[in-house]
Every structure is written in C-alpha cells, then in structure tokens.
C-alpha cells in the first residue's frame, strides 16, 4: 500500500453519537481481597469532560477499566450507552468496546510497526475478520486513520516506526488510534504521567479540543490538580475506592484536593511545580 498522506484533505474524522456512562452501586474486590471500588454510583452525561482524581491505589484505574469491561464489577451495574457492560462477554463485549476509545499511560503501540498501521488497529473491531487477518483495510478505514493523525498533528510521521517517536508523539498516535474507532466515549488512564510539562499540556489540549469539537464524552484518570482544574469541567475524586468529591473541576479548592488525597497538598500534586 502506497497511500500518499500529503494528498489527504485536512479535516476531523466523522463524529459518532456520544454515550452516557452510569454506575449503580458498583464495587470491585480483587481475588487477593483488595477492595478497589466501594459502592460507587455516578452518571456521566454525553459530551462531558470529566477528570477522575485520586492518588495511586485510590481506584481510578479500576473505575476506568470497569467502564470498558477490562475489570468486572463484583457488585452493581455499569451501563455505557446502550450496553450494560456488566452483562456482556465474548463477541458482544468486543462489539461494545469497539465504540469505547482507550488511551493508556504506556501508549500500547507496536514499537516496530509504522504509525499508520498502529492507528489502523482502531478499525479492527469494525472490520471483517478476513480483512483484519490479511491486513487489508478498506479505503474508508485508511482515510479515517490519516484524518485522525492529521487531527493530532502527526500526519508527517505516518510512515515512521513507533519506536522512533518521543513520548508525546506516541501518546498522540494513541489518541489517533482511539479516534479511528469513531468512538462514542473516550477513556484515558493517566495519559500524561510519563510526559514532561509542555508535552503534557499539549496532550491535554488535544483531548479538550476533541471533546469540544466532537461533543465526545471524555473521562481522564489523573492525579495532578492543576491539570484537572484547567482542562476538565467536572471532577470526580476517589479515595480508598469511594467517591469523596463530585463537582465542577474549576471550583475545586485546595481543601477539596486534600480531602481526596487524604493528606496535605505536596509539590508533586501539580504538574507545573515539577518543571
């Protein structure tokens, strides 16, 4: 395949209908007895930009993973759009996940594969097994991948191998991969934890722009109070697996963050203090 990325017209990929998320009395207890979530009930409306804030071990990652079915709730129900995730398995769960974009802290790219084919992974859930097995994307899938790369400023790197990219570039490729799914919700698990401050701000701006331009529901796990305040409109605070704050992110006070953290604020709780 010799697609000429320079000839692709600029423009974002088509938006899908944004989905709400609802958790009702959700608890998660791991086999070792760790209670990661305790009776969590909340509703996130379509198009909201939400930060989930808490220290390591607070339950942030477990919460995100119950939403896309990577972790099963021990009790309660998780509903994402038309799907009750807690009742799905196998093919039906894979189909639901096809509409749930996921961005990981560790990028989860195939390091020796070029950017273009990394981004095309976002179409696997929407492609026939035959095309996926033989690596034969449709023209529409190729265009979606290129437009997604263009939307995050990575089109010029389309044929670069992933292992030649910086951390910030890898995370933008991961965002493009998720966008190529045409998701109805975007989940990001500590997407800036390994990035320097300027790059972290750039990634957060990308996520906020995607939320604003596409009206896409976006949930971001983060423990940095300045980024939560600056880039999200609603903040959910977790401590020991329970919700201890749910309100406007910009209005959250230092005292609110201390309640979430369970200790006084420290310099590591803000990104820019590390610069």
C-alpha positions in Angstrom: 0.0 0.0 0.0 1.4 3.4 -1.0 -1.1 5.9 0.3 0.3 9.4 -0.1 -0.6 11.1 3.2 0.2 14.5 1.8 -2.7 14.4 -0.5 -5.3 13.7 2.2 -7.5 16.7 2.8 -7.4 18.1 6.3 -10.4 17.6 8.5 -11.5 15.7 11.5 -13.0 12.2 11.3 -16.8 12.0 11.4 -18.2 12.1 14.9 -20.3 9.2 16.4 -23.1 9.7 18.8 -21.7 10.3 22.3 -22.8 8.0 25.0 -23.5 8.5 28.7 -22.0 6.3 31.4 -23.8 5.2 34.5 -22.5 3.2 37.5 -25.0 1.9 40.1 -23.7 0.7 43.4 -20.5 -0.7 41.8 -18.0 -2.5 43.9 -14.9 -4.3 42.8 -13.0 -6.7 45.1 -9.9 -8.4 43.6 -9.1 -12.1 44.3 -6.5 -11.1 46.8 -9.2 -9.3 48.9 -8.3 -5.8 47.8 -11.4 -3.6 47.7 -10.7 -1.3 44.7 -14.2 0.3 44.4 -16.8 0.6 47.1 -20.4 1.2 46.3 -19.7 3.8 43.5 -22.8 5.4 41.9 -22.5 8.2 39.3 -23.8 9.3 35.9 -21.7 11.0 33.3 -23.8 12.7 30.6 -23.0 12.6 26.8 -20.3 15.1 25.9 -19.0 15.7 29.4 -15.2 16.3 30.0 -14.5 14.6 33.3 -11.4 14.1 35.4 -11.2 11.2 37.8 -8.7 12.3 40.5 -7.0 10.4 43.2 -3.7 9.0 44.4 -2.2 5.7 43.3 -4.4 3.0 44.8 -7.5 5.1 45.0 -9.4 3.1 42.4 -9.0 5.4 39.4 -7.7 2.8 37.0 -10.2 0.2 38.3 -13.0 2.6 37.6 -11.9 3.2 34.1 -11.4 -0.5 33.4 -14.9 -1.4 34.7 -16.3 1.0 32.1 -14.8 -0.9 29.2 -15.1 -4.3 30.8 -11.4 -5.0 31.4 -12.4 -5.4 35.0 -15.6 -7.0 36.0 -17.7 -5.4 38.8 -18.2 -7.6 41.8 -21.4 -5.9 42.6 -23.6 -3.4 40.9 -24.1 -2.5 37.2 -22.1 -0.5 34.7 -24.0 0.9 31.7 -22.3 2.6 28.7 -24.6 4.0 26.1 -27.0 1.1 25.2 -24.8 -1.6 26.7 -24.9 -3.0 30.2 -21.2 -3.8 30.3 -21.5 -6.0 33.4 -23.7 -8.4 31.5 -21.6 -8.8 28.4 -18.9 -11.2 27.4 -17.2 -12.6 24.3 -18.3 -11.2 21.0 -20.9 -8.8 22.5 -18.3 -7.3 24.8 -15.8 -6.9 21.9 -18.5 -5.1 19.9 -19.3 -2.7 22.8 -15.5 -2.0 23.2 -15.4 -1.1 19.5 -17.2 2.1 20.5 -15.1 2.8 23.6 -11.7 4.5 22.8 -9.0 3.8 25.3 -5.7 5.7 25.9 -3.1 4.1 28.2 -0.2 5.6 30.2 2.2 3.3 28.4 0.8 4.1 24.9 0.4 0.4 24.0 1.8 0.8 20.5 3.5 -1.9 18.4 7.0 -0.4 18.6 8.5 -1.9 15.4 5.4 -1.0 13.3 4.8 2.2 11.5 2.5 4.9 12.8 -0.1 4.3 10.1 -0.6 0.6 10.9 -0.7 1.3 14.6 -3.5 3.7 14.1 -5.4 1.2 11.8 -5.7 -1.1 14.9 -8.6 1.2 15.9 -10.6 -0.2 13.0 -10.2 -3.9 13.9 -13.4 -4.1 15.9 -15.3 -2.6 12.9 -13.6 -4.7 10.2 -14.4 -8.2 8.9 -12.1 -11.0 10.4 -10.9 -11.7 6.8 -9.7 -8.1 6.2 -8.1 -7.9 9.7 -6.3 -11.2 9.3 -4.9 -10.3 5.9 -4.2 -6.7 6.7 -6.5 -5.3 4.0 -8.1 -2.1 5.3 -10.8 -0.5 3.3 -10.3 2.9 1.6 -12.6 4.4 4.2 -10.5 2.9 7.0 -7.3 4.3 5.5 -8.9 7.7 5.2 -10.1 7.6 8.8 -6.6 6.7 10.0 -5.0 9.5 8.1 -7.5 12.1 9.2 -7.1 11.1 12.8 -3.4 11.5 12.5 -3.9 14.9 10.9 -6.2 16.0 13.7 -3.4 15.5 16.3 -0.6 16.9 14.2 1.0 13.6 13.4 0.4 13.2 9.7 4.0 13.9 8.8 5.1 10.9 10.9 2.7 8.5 9.2 5.4 6.1 8.0 7.8 6.5 11.0 8.2 3.5 13.2 6.7 3.9 16.7 10.0 3.3 18.4 11.4 6.4 16.7 8.9 8.7 18.3 9.1 10.8 21.5 6.7 10.0 24.4 4.4 12.9 23.4 4.3 11.8 19.8 3.5 8.2 20.9 0.6 9.5 23.0 -0.8 11.5 20.1 -0.6 8.4 17.9 -2.5 6.5 20.6 -5.2 9.3 20.6 -5.4 9.0 16.8 -5.8 5.2 17.1 -8.7 5.7 19.5 -10.3 8.4 17.3 -10.1 6.0 14.3 -12.6 3.8 16.1 -15.1 6.6 15.8 -15.8 6.1 19.5 -18.8 7.2 21.4 -16.7 7.6 24.6 -13.0 8.2 25.2 -11.2 6.9 28.3 -7.7 8.0 29.2 -5.8 6.3 32.0 -3.1 8.7 33.3 -2.3 9.8 29.7 0.4 12.4 30.7 2.0 10.6 33.7 5.3 9.9 31.8 5.4 13.2 29.9 7.3 16.5 30.5 5.1 19.5 31.4 4.9 21.2 28.0 4.1 17.9 26.2 1.6 17.0 28.9 -0.2 20.3 28.4 -0.3 19.6 24.6 -1.9 16.2 25.1 -4.5 17.6 27.5 -5.3 20.4 25.0 -5.8 17.8 22.3 -8.2 15.9 24.5 -10.1 19.0 25.4 -10.3 20.1 21.7 -11.6 16.6 20.7 -14.3 16.9 23.5 -15.3 20.4 22.3 -15.2 19.9 18.6 -16.8 16.4 18.5 -19.0 16.6 21.6 -17.4 13.4 22.7 -17.7 12.1 26.2 -14.2 12.1 27.7 -13.0 10.6 31.0 -9.4 11.2 32.1 -7.7 9.5 35.1 -5.3 12.0 36.6 -3.7 12.8 39.9 -2.5 16.3 39.1 -4.7 19.0 40.5 -3.7 21.8 38.1 -4.5 19.8 35.0 -7.8 18.7 36.4 -8.8 22.3 37.1 -7.6 23.7 33.8 -8.8 21.1 31.3 -11.9 19.4 32.6 -15.3 20.7 33.6 -16.3 18.1 36.1 -14.1 16.3 38.7 -14.8 13.0 40.5 -12.5 12.4 43.4 -11.7 8.9 44.6 -10.2 7.9 47.9 -9.9 4.3 49.0 -12.3 3.2 46.3 -15.1 5.6 47.3 -16.3 8.9 45.7 -15.4 11.7 48.1 -15.9 14.6 45.6 -18.1 15.2 42.6 -18.5 18.7 41.3 -17.1 21.4 39.0 -13.3 20.9 38.4 -12.6 24.6 38.2 -14.3 25.3 41.6 -12.4 22.6 43.5 -10.4 24.1 46.3 -7.1 23.0 47.8 -9.1 21.7 50.7 -11.2 19.5 48.3 -8.0 18.1 46.9 -6.6 17.4 50.4 -9.8 15.5 51.2 -9.4 13.5 48.0 -5.7 12.8 48.7 -6.2 12.2 52.4 -3.2 14.4 53.2 -1.8 17.9 52.8 -1.0 19.0 49.2 2.5 18.4 48.0 4.6 19.8 45.2 4.2 16.6 43.2 0.4 17.1 43.1 0.8 19.8 40.4 2.5 19.3 37.0 3.9 22.8 36.7 5.7 22.6 40.0 7.9 19.9 38.5 9.0 22.0 35.6 
